[in-house]
Amino acid sequence: MGSSLGFALCLLIVFIGVASCTEVSHDGRAITIDGQRKILISGSIHYPRSSTEMWPDLIKKAKEGGLDAVETYVFWNAHEPLRRQYDFTGNLDLIRFIKTIQAEGLYAVLRIGPYVCAEWNYGGFPVWLHNMPGIELRTANTVFMNEMQNFTTLIVDMVKKEKLFASQGGPIILSQIENEYGNVMSSYGAAGKAYVDWCANMANSLDIGVPWLMCQQADAPEPMINTCNGWYCDSFTPNNPNSPKMWTENWTGWFKNWGGKDPHRTAEDLAFSVARFFQFGGTFQNYYMYHGGTNFGRTAGGPYISTSYDYDAPIDEFGNLNQPKWGHLKQLHHVLKSMEMTLTHGNVSNMDIGNGVSATIYATNETASCFFGNINTTSDATIHFQGTEYNVPAWSVSILPDCKNEVYNTAKVNTQTSVMVKKRNEAESEPSVLKWVWRPETTDDTIQLGKGSLTASQLVDQKVSNDVSDYLWYMTSVNIKDDDPIWSDDMSIRVNGTGQILHAYVNGEYIGSEWATYGVYNYVFEKKVKLNRGKNQITLLSATVGLQNYGANFDLTATGIPGPVVLIGRKDDESIIKDLSSHKWSYKVGLHGLDNVLYSTDSRYASKWQADNLPINRMMTWYKTTFKAPLGTDPVVLNLQGMGKGLAWVNGQSIGRYWPSFIAEEDGCSNEACDYRGAYQNNKCVSNCGQPTQIWYHVPRSFIPEDVNTLVLFEEFGGNPSLVNFQTVAAGTVCGNAYESNNMELSCQGRPISAIRFASFGDPKGTCGSFEKGSCEGRNNAMSIVQNACLGKESCSIQASEDVFGSTNCSDISKRLVVEAVC
């Protein structure tokens, strides 16, 4: 089954001589591309989360890592920020991104959605949708479906015009409509099911000639293929026996939120999940993410998703290889692809050996391939198979392409660990303190006078502004007479907020701020106030930190200040409440500095900065400086230690929100190495407890093409820019690890290896940075051997064997070669 349509389109295209084409079809065992049955390994790289100049290198590294395909979402609100006004420029150039994938010889998977989740602002929906009369999102609603069909058709037509679907000879072999709707469909009742059926029919009518996916949709109507998302999908079964077993999101780590710790998923566990999936009939597996990247501008969702979207992916936020994860998976991919014929054609036999141990044999008339799995979390297993004994460590899978020799085990890492370090900007002369100018954000009209651009006798949801800015001013005034019952010596203001940031001012004076944490959608702000007899000006500034991106009816989550907003007077154990919620409120969207484009060097207000009396810890302040581009080609990061919270631009390009003053939770971290054994969840292996959530902010090299560049910060909370500096990221220490009979490979990724700190062949203990020799050691001098092979070279390779390092007195244990080198 699968793609008779694709076959028909191929025949037509070849017949008329327009171009070659690729037929994509499937059955319950494999995806077939041009008659070849395949298992496919893919990885997510989101084009807006990196710069266009990074794309070729990221995709090249994906190919070198053993991927067959690159997957991306399509981000509706980035491409259609205002209705029928489209943007496909810069790093939003979807067609250029797909062609870059094609140029590297990889397939592409296009997840159009257009709901994407992705920890992206509003789940990828443009906020103007919310404000259309009569609309209901993600359900059988004509207004919404018309808009969704318009955008989906726009994308499909763009792709068709460039002949990028496989049925036209292009790289796109799969496409997706909607996203994880099955997780929330029950909340929409019968209209939800009707919507899913409509999505399938609408997608199918677009005649793209390749299969359509619906992830997390157990009742996906044919010919849609339902797929799995999660940490593990080995037990997933598609709803149609003719659908291949597909995993659209294998979470390589997890996202980070302001106030959250840094999550990590071990290379061993990630490899274990992949091997288990293919052991039990998997055909397509996609890493979410393979490169996470950066939430530039205001794209982060949540609320409270951080600017970094590193995700602990195999390629880190800055484009460096995340070792050992990248290398350990590369080796797994190589082994799996070597078994492709057997996995897609062979007869399958499963053996339950007991205590969580299993064996799976794929056999054809010519050959057989085996998986030995052990899901026990504490005990290693010994398997006797065809007269040979095999040891399978706890929570691991051994792969034997010929059912005789173990070529790969998920728990045995035979690749280097890279410890990345930050290095100062050597292009700047000492001292490296940047010279700043500043100017205040103009607030007299809002804080003092309460002047807005529109009024309403109610509190409005901040989404009415179509999310054109993080900032919305709420302003009202109240007259209090001498005989007003509320008048007392003990008065306060109480504001019911939505979990976004609130700054409160009364009669021109700042009285306090409030914000929440990830997953908290409301709070009550209350502060004592001194009110005047007569007119009193109340000004509240709401600042969003991303709009909610997931959940049933997530689009209806209140944003801004829903109220009530009340004044409270207390006297004689009695509280008198004056509700201001239905007063006349004035509203102003944004900030003057944003309206005047102060972050741009072309701003006509660029001359009004001042160098004297540089303020620190002052709210609502703009700072500007110039800097030299760091030397070399290593990725560049901006250290914003000392700043509070705000927005940052380099040469007019936004590098995102910053919030280094938000400290991560203190509990949950450990100094011990993370135990890969046992089911993973995002709080299992964390770091950075009690530290700033994020002080390093990625600045793509393409953002700083000039010798002298401009940095502009809008500081919302108050901070000290004296510690701000630019640095580069590179491998500082690399640690090689190879089990006996494997090659130990080291690479400083373009730099020479300058020193060897540790080398041992035997049973060394510890982890990278704290190795110690164990109870046995090869007779030859490991340090000397490694120094001779590696010093001064960018990379080196040494076989971990007694032939090289000499015999040991530990023949009964698993030996390995461990090296720590300095780059």
C-alpha angles and dihedrals in degrees: 000000000000118000118025083138090057090050091050091050090049091053091048094048094047091045094055091043097233098131144318117276141202122230114218119192137149148198133186093286108039151000110248120211117186091340096310117117110224147183109215131209116196139173135206118242114167111211097213092053093068136032123268089246090059095053099083093049094045092049092045090053090048090055092045087051090061101259122151096196145018120222129203139173121229112235111219098188092050092052099039105029090157122030111279092355107114134196124194097152130121113352089356090069097119094175092053090050093052091047089052088055089049092050090058091053096248131130121244131222113203115202100191096174094148084210102062109166093197092149082278123144110283090350090285095302117130108241092228086075089066091056098052112113114257096005127145116181126230097006140087094293119138096214093053096041091052091054093044092049091048093055096040091050090048091056094044092049092049091051093045091050089058091043093237101144113097089240086065095044094269132126101254107106099163138027133191134216122199119350134241091337092146088068091065106018095107090066090063097052121202090344088063093057091046089052093052091051090049091050090053094048093045093049093046091051090061091074098216094159096228130088122277122224131209111190121211090006108128092181097044107159118236133298088027114098114223114217140188132249124189149078091294130017103168091114095048118120121191118235093240121058088216092056118094120238104260133180112198097178124033100173106227091192131324141271124265128231132199105275091019131116125247109268122214133188116198122242089233095056094043091051089046091056092050095046091048090051093054092040088063101045106285117163106177127029127179125192113224099224119012088162115010101185130176136316096229121190114355096325098115114107132191101082096265099024108151125241091246112079094178092139090189084271124171088258110044128229092271096048098261123133110262100222136231089016097060094046097042090053092045090059091048092051091051092053094046093049090050087061096045096113093050095044094051100039107025130102111250127229123181124198122193104206094179136247091062094307121129141169127207123191125195109194136181128174089267105040148354134220127198140204120196111194132191117185094174106122098211112020129070115221134224116212124193109206128169092340096312130103120226129188115215115189120226115280094011144110125222117206122207110182090192096032087243111069125046106229099170139017120185093221095051108079113201098176136083129271114224120206107203120212136190118239127197122254103267091189089073119078121230129303091048096201111130119232111237138199123191148188133187123250106249108245106152093104093054107029097036105027105022093225116166139168097240138020138209135174091235143048111270131209110254091234088076085084090063087240094279089147140017089234133077124167118215111197135177139149132221130198116216118193127201091257096046108130090225094061113112144124089261111059131150141174121233123197126185105214135188100234094270120113120288128193115187130202130181121191091346095308123115109236103175151299137244136195137163137217134255112301095019113112103179143030140166118241116199129172135166113251139191109224128192128232103254124014121014124186117219115192123178123183117202116199118189122214097198128312124261113278107184144044140057109313089355088156091068095057107125117252129193119007114339093172156168094208110190142171116222127203119192127197135145091005090302127117120209116196127203111192113213096179095103095041120113106278126194120210135203124183120217134345132293091240091055092046089051092047093232089171091066123085086217094060113126087221093059093108097060098079120116130212100195126091096010104205125222129199090016119143122231097020133147121216128189135184141158127234141177120250110257113254122256131020103284116124115274125229132186117224108213097178110151096031123112114212133313148094130306134203132185114200088342096307117117116237090187141256118325128205112164091155091069103096120210120241113279101222131074105045125115135196089217121094112264113263106232091199118104134030115317127230128169096263095050100087114024138153140182095061113174093009131108109287091232131357098156118076124188118241109187113224090239088064091063108046095142130081089235118036136183128237120192125186129189105204112203102174103031128265147167115256095191092096096048113118144152123244139168130239123228142144109282100174129016124193120200122208128183132163118225116295091019126104118251107219125191129187132175090197098242099339128095121253102250103182143006112223100177138009129171137159113198126046105332118179134218135034137281107307095020108053122154131184115258133214096293136037138181113262094238121079103265094191093055093046093051094044091053092048100042117021114112094009127111090224140002140183129210129176115240098226143118088244088069104030101029133247122312136206093234105079092144096063135064108265128206142178116238125186133176115200136179121227 
